[in-house]
Amino acid sequence: MLITHDTRCALDAVVGLVNTAPGDGHSDGLGDVTALRTFVDAHGVSDVGRLGEADLAAVLRVRERFEAVFAAGDPGDAARVINELVAAAGTTPRLTDHDGFDWHVHYFAPGASVADHLAADGGMALAIFVVAGECERLRRCEAPDCANAFVDLSRNRSRRYCSGRTCGNRLHVAAYRARRREAAG
């Protein structure tokens, strides 16, 4: 599946946002405005000025909607949530070539809040998967102690873990050690 740079950046922000949600023994990664600023800076979210408590609350609501897309049972459910997200964000597609990047599309209006920015760009990036019939690529990690979201961009749709270096490797090492114990015992 061909994904453009700006779509990939929007997907990374969506996954990053979903993975800030509390659960499985970790606290909320967006517990305060400082954490939101760190997230915005880490994901290169452009056109974001000063952030406040209202921005944080709005982004947490967007995060809940993105989580619902990853939990959707079928493309129709995902499409319904995505349509609600982009409509509420006041989607305004426009071409831009800011900050040394070549021409690309932003779906948020100039001066939009950070929540509307994330909802519009992230929602449209997720919409590409619904349109392409690829919703099954929006996944949760299969490691028993991890529920991180990820987008499976592998050629054969075979990715099972959020990270092959952490979750995948940890489980493979544990299985290897279990086999060795069984063979020795």
C-alpha positions, -999 to 999 in steps of 0.1 A, spaced: 0 0 0 15 33 -11 14 59 17 26 95 11 49 112 35 23 135 50 -2 106 54 25 86 72 32 115 95 -5 118 103 -7 81 109 23 82 132 6 110 152 -27 90 154 -8 59 166 13 80 190 -19 97 204 -37 64 209 -7 49 226 -7 77 252 -39 63 267 -35 48 302 -37 11 306 -17 -21 311 2 -6 340 12 27 325 -3 61 333 -18 86 309 9 99 285 -11 131 281 -16 139 318 -10 176 315 -4 205 291 33 200 292 29 164 280 7 176 252 34 201 242 59 173 242 36 152 220 30 180 196 67 188 192 77 151 189 52 145 161 60 178 143 24 190 145 26 224 126 7 256 132 3 250 169 6 280 192 1 282 229 -16 252 245 -40 252 274 -62 230 295 -91 233 269 -67 220 242 -57 191 263 -93 182 270 -102 184 233 -72 163 223 -82 136 248 -117 135 232 -100 131 198 -78 103 212 -110 84 224 -124 86 188 -91 74 173 -92 45 198 -127 37 186 -114 35 150 -88 9 161 -115 -10 180 -141 -9 152 -155 -42 142 -160 -35 106 -152 -7 80 -187 7 84 -181 14 121 -147 29 114 -161 51 86 -189 64 110 -163 74 136 -139 89 110 -168 109 94 -178 123 128 -142 133 135 -135 151 103 -169 168 102 -165 181 137 -130 194 129 -143 215 100 -121 199 74 -107 224 50 -83 207 25 -56 230 12 -22 225 -5 8 238 14 46 236 11 57 249 45 90 243 64 109 229 35 85 201 27 72 197 -9 36 202 -17 12 182 4 -24 185 16 -34 197 51 -70 190 60 -73 214 88 -82 251 85 -56 277 90 -55 286 127 -73 254 137 -69 241 173 -45 213 179 -74 189 184 -90 199 151 -57 196 134 -51 160 147 -87 150 140 -88 163 104 -53 151 93 -55 119 113 -91 112 103 -83 116 66 -52 94 69 -74 67 85 -100 72 58 -75 61 32 -74 26 48 -112 24 48 -114 34 12 -87 9 2 -105 -19 21 -75 -22 44 -90 -16 79 -74 -48 91 -41 -30 90 -52 -8 119 -42 -32 147 -34 -37 184 -2 -55 195 -7 -92 201 18 -94 230 -2 -104 261 11 -75 282 8 -48 255 -22 -32 238 -3 -6 217 -19 5 184 0 3 152 -5 4 115 6 -28 97 23 -15 65 40 -48 58 36 -62 23 17 -93 34 -2 -78 63 16 -102 87 28 -78 115 16 -89 149 35 -67 173 38 -30 178 76 -34 177 96 -63 165 125 -51 186 106 -50 219 74 -70 220 81 -94 192 117 -101 203 107 -105 240 80 -131 231 103 -150 208 131 -151 234 105 -163 261 93 -190 237 128 -201 229 137 -203 267 105 -223 274 114 -248 246 149 -251 260 136 -257 296 112 -283 282 139 -301 263 162 -301 293 137 -311 318 
